[in-house]
Every structure is written in structure tokens, then in C-alpha cells.
Amino acid sequence: MIDSNVKPLPRDIADLLQSAPRPEMPAGFEAKLLTRIQASLEVPVPTRRGEASSASASPGAETSAALSKMGSWGIPISIAALTVGVGSGILVGRATAPEPVPVIAEATPPPVSPARPETPPPPAADPQEQREPVKSEPPSRKTETKRQADMAGSTRDVSLADERALIEIARTALAKRQTGKALETLQAHAEKFSTGQLVEERESLWVQALVNAGEKAQALKKAEAFRQRFPDSMLLPAVDAALTAP
Amino acid sequence: MMQGLDINQLYGTELPYVYSFLYRLGCRNTELEDLAHDVFVTAMRRSSTYDPSRPVRPWLLGIAFRVVADARRRPSAQRERLEVPSEDVAYEGEDADERLAQRDRRALIDEALTSLDADRRAVFVMYELEGIPAAEIAEAMGTPVATTYSRLRVGREEFTAAVRRIQLRRGER
């Protein structure tokens, strides 16, 4: 019950807020952040069933395992792996990604910690060094490979952005209990991107939407299909939670 | 499981909401990633304070609000916040117009939100954009319900006025 002193929003403002999509996470954000959180919490990185978790695994292997667990959840893995890279190894996309492109990970600076101490400015460069001409090198094979991967990635990113837009509309509708709109949007996604990169996320949202719509039987059926199709999904807990919600 | 909360479940279900909340509080880029990290790490470390009979989202967004407030109080905060250039994406395809319109609406909301102070902005975003009831916002932010309603009332007025100003400037009204 809202306080009577709070005036309702004008209709057009309410409509504006209703129709605004959620901000989109950049590609690779989820996996990169998860890796950082798990490192901070010292949580063992999840592995696929049957694989032993090795304490001596390399950072690259840990990232790869985390990415596998993340599934296609909003990530064009074969490209995102590059951005996630913790500076080691070659990361290859998951099985469902279209033709994974092997990409040579480049060394990236570690993420900036919010609690990092103040650091003094770097000392002025030696004037002798400044006069040293910069040597230009012809494009290497590595650079060419990366350029080709970028081109392939940009095409996939456009499609992913289209998919994500629909998923975000559905997610927002679900959060606002606009179940009908959520189901319609999920149906639209299914028609347009039947084998898209965000199928896993769509199906998990679909279960939640069906539960909200009171279609428990359909939700159970959908959840079972989800479990069969994505047995290692990180979204399984969300699906289970939706089914057990009061 | 860690004291009733599982990081994978929490992360899998709540990251989009935490991301949106931080974004709408004005966080961007590296700062946003750092703060999202802090939110989940703080949540797991304080998981004993979570009441499993209550919805998790208001509790988590309450943590997010405090994490942002703490970060903004740090002397280095202003230097770390970088302005993000506006999106310059070419939209193509049959739904290009709709996506362009979505981008404009989101930009309008983002700009209007900047006219609200931090407390009102958090209440407004939680109530209007995340659909969280005022009583749960009050609990999450540790404030009386009356204060939450007061912030919502002023927040609505300021947000509406800001949207009108922006629309006028854009020539939409």
C-alpha cells in the first residue's frame, strides 16, 4: 500500500519506465566477474561432472572451467574468453558456440581493485629513452589471427545484441510480474533464435514465467527438458528455486 | 552452500539485477565491475545476516547501495569514475527502430536519474524500476518506511521534472 502523500507518476513517465530495457552487460563481463569473485571467496571453480578439480590448475584452466560452467549465459564464449583471459593459454569456445575461433590470449593488466592503495606517479622517463625511435613491425600472424577473430566476433555480437535485447525485455517483464509480456517475448525469441546463444537463459526464464502464470505442470515439463539439455547449467538453481517458490 | 546462500545460485539469478542497479546508480566500466565484485563478496561474507524467509533481492541491493556509498566517500572515487561515451552502434534489421527507441529511452532515464541525490535515486530505482515494495526497501536500506516514502515522493517529482527538461531540450515537447 503506497503512502497517500506520494503522488502517482504521470502516465507518460510511468510508460517510459515500463518500457525501458535493462542496461546490457558487456560480453564477457559475467565470466570475468565470476572468476574474480570466486578468487576472492576462495571458492573452488566449478568443473564439469566427472572432472576432478585440480588445485594446481593454471589460471587459464580455471577460467576455462568457469566459462564452461557459465554455459551460453549471455556470453559469446569464443570471443569473450579473450577478454576474460588472465594472461595464459588459448581458450576455446564451448561446444554449442558456432565454430569456435581459437584466439591467442594477449596479456591484459589485472583488474583494478576498488581498495587499491594510492600509488605515486611513475618517475619521469629518461630523456634518452624518449628519443629512441619506435620500431614499427609488420603485422604478425598473431595480429592477423586476432583481426580475423575480431571480424567474426563483431558479426556474432550484432546477433547476440539482438538476442540479448529480447531476453532483457523478458527478464524485466518477469521482474515486474508482467507475465504475459514475458511469455510473449520469450516466444518471440524462440521463433527468431531457435538455436541462439542465449537459449539456456531463455529456457530458464521461461520456467519462471510459467510458474508465475500458474502453469505449474508446463513449468515442470519445461524444467525437466532444461535439466536434460543443460545438466551443468549455472542457471539450474534458479530454475529449481522457481519451481519451489510458494 | 555457504551459510544458507550459494554463490553460484545467487550470482546466476541476481547478477543482472545487481548490474542494472549499479548502472542506474551511475556506476560504469571498471568501477561497476569492481563494485559488483564487492557486492557479491560482501553478500557472501555477511550471509549470516540474510533471513532466508525474505526475498534475497532487496537485501542484496541494500548491500549494493552501501557498497556504492562507501566507494563514493573514498577520496579517489571521483578520479576513478570515468565518463562513458554514448553508444554508437549501427542498428540494422527489422527491429532496428525499436532498438533505437529503446536506447533513447534508456539514455533519457539515465540522464534524468542523475538529477536525484544518491538516497532518492536508490529508492526510486528499487521501487520504480525493480518493483521492490517500499517496506522491503526500507528494511534493506535500514531506514523507516516513512523516510522511504518521502524519498520516493521527492524522487518522483525530481525525476519527472528532469525528464520534462530533457524532452524540452530535445524538442520532444
Interface residues (C-beta under 8 A of the other chain):
Chain A: I2 D3 N5 V6 K7 L9 P10 I13 L16 L17 S19 A20 P21 R22 P23 M25 F29 E30 K32 L33 L34 R36 I37 Q38 S40 L41 V43 P46 K69 W73 P111 V112 S113 P114 E118 V158 A161 D162 A165 E168 R171 A175 K176 R177 M234 L235 P237 A238 A241
Chain B: M2 D6 I7 N8 Q9 Y11 G12 T13 L15 P16 Y17 Y19 S20 Y23 R24 T30 E31 E33 D34 L35 A36 H37 D38 F40 V41 M44 R45 A71 R74 S76 E80 V89 E92 G93 D95 R99 Q102 R105 R106 L108 I109 E128 L129 E130 G131 A134 A146 Y149 S150 L152 R153 R156 E157 F159 T160 V163
